[in-house]
């Protein structure tokens, strides 16, 4: 449980989310989240664990290629969603790059030669 706690803290701080803010997102006290991150508590409800997994992808699942793409897209969504509150212009730029890049590749690889 201590390793998961370290992962939670690392990802939370990389995203620039405070302990109190993330505790609010999870619906737990900041003391509980701090204890979870430091390994001082071994108790976690399934709903909190599911929320953490969905939000942070703590434990990678064995997947096929489509599932891996879905997990990565979900992770990108969560990162962009978190970034949106502090830097919306960066989110717009990143989304535009992905959309235009995907369209360019798709048109190149699906167009028939003339």
C-alpha positions as CSV (number, residue, x, y, z in Angstrom):
1,X,0.0,0.0,0.0
2,X,2.9,2.3,0.6
3,X,4.0,2.1,-3.0
4,X,0.6,3.1,-4.2
5,X,0.6,6.0,-1.8
6,X,4.0,7.1,-3.3
7,X,2.5,6.9,-6.7
8,X,-0.6,8.9,-5.7
9,X,1.6,11.7,-4.2
10,X,4.0,11.7,-7.2
11,X,1.2,12.0,-9.8
12,X,-0.7,14.5,-7.7
13,X,2.3,16.8,-7.3
14,X,3.3,16.5,-10.9
15,X,-0.2,17.7,-11.9
16,X,0.2,20.6,-9.4
17,X,-2.8,19.5,-7.3
18,X,-2.7,20.3,-3.6
19,X,-3.3,17.7,-1.0
20,X,-6.5,19.5,0.1
21,X,-7.8,20.0,-3.4
22,X,-7.3,16.3,-4.3
23,X,-8.8,15.1,-1.0
24,X,-11.9,17.2,-1.9
25,X,-12.0,15.5,-5.3
26,X,-11.9,12.1,-3.7
27,X,-14.4,13.1,-1.0
28,X,-12.0,12.2,1.9
29,X,-10.2,14.3,4.5
30,X,-6.8,15.7,3.8
31,X,-5.4,13.8,6.8
32,X,-6.7,10.5,5.4
33,X,-5.1,11.3,2.0
34,X,-1.9,12.2,3.6
35,X,-1.9,9.0,5.6
36,X,-2.6,7.0,2.5
37,X,0.2,8.7,0.6
38,X,2.7,8.0,3.3
39,X,1.6,4.5,4.0
40,X,0.3,5.2,7.5
41,X,-3.1,3.8,6.6
42,X,-3.8,0.4,5.1
43,X,-7.5,1.0,4.8
44,X,-9.0,2.1,1.5
45,X,-12.6,1.6,0.2
46,X,-13.2,0.1,-3.2
47,X,-14.9,3.2,-4.4
48,X,-11.8,5.4,-3.5
49,X,-9.5,2.8,-5.1
50,X,-11.6,2.8,-8.3
51,X,-11.6,6.6,-8.4
52,X,-7.8,6.7,-8.0
53,X,-7.3,4.1,-10.7
54,X,-9.6,5.9,-13.1
55,X,-8.0,9.2,-12.4
56,X,-4.3,8.3,-12.0
57,X,-4.0,4.9,-13.7
58,X,-2.0,3.5,-10.7
59,X,-2.0,-0.1,-11.8
60,X,-1.8,-0.8,-15.6
61,X,-4.1,-3.5,-16.8
62,X,-3.0,-6.2,-19.3
63,X,-4.7,-5.0,-22.4
64,X,-4.9,-5.4,-26.1
65,X,-4.0,-2.5,-28.4
66,X,-7.4,-1.0,-28.4
67,X,-7.7,-1.1,-24.7
68,X,-4.3,0.5,-24.3
69,X,-5.3,3.3,-26.7
70,X,-8.4,3.9,-24.6
71,X,-6.4,4.0,-21.4
72,X,-4.0,6.5,-22.8
73,X,-6.7,8.7,-24.2
74,X,-8.4,8.6,-20.8
75,X,-5.2,9.6,-19.2
76,X,-4.7,12.5,-21.7
77,X,-8.2,13.6,-21.0
78,X,-7.6,13.7,-17.3
79,X,-4.4,15.6,-17.7
80,X,-6.0,18.2,-20.1
81,X,-9.0,18.5,-17.8
82,X,-6.6,19.3,-14.9
83,X,-4.6,21.7,-17.0
84,X,-7.8,23.5,-18.2
85,X,-8.3,25.3,-14.9
86,X,-4.9,26.9,-14.9
87,X,-3.8,27.1,-18.5
88,X,-6.8,26.9,-21.0
89,X,-4.7,28.3,-23.9
90,X,-2.3,25.4,-23.5
91,X,-5.1,22.9,-23.6
92,X,-6.5,24.6,-26.8
93,X,-3.0,24.4,-28.4
94,X,-2.5,20.8,-27.5
95,X,-5.9,19.7,-28.7
96,X,-5.4,21.6,-32.0
97,X,-2.1,19.9,-32.5
98,X,-3.5,16.4,-31.9
99,X,-6.6,17.1,-34.1
100,X,-4.7,18.6,-37.0
101,X,-2.0,16.0,-36.8
102,X,-4.4,13.1,-36.7
103,X,-6.3,14.6,-39.7
104,X,-3.1,15.0,-41.7
105,X,-2.0,11.4,-41.0
106,X,-5.4,10.0,-41.7
107,X,-5.7,11.9,-45.0
108,X,-2.2,10.8,-46.1
109,X,-2.8,7.1,-45.3
110,X,-6.3,6.8,-46.5
111,X,-6.2,8.8,-49.7
112,X,-5.9,6.7,-52.9
113,X,-2.9,7.5,-55.2
114,X,-3.8,9.5,-58.3
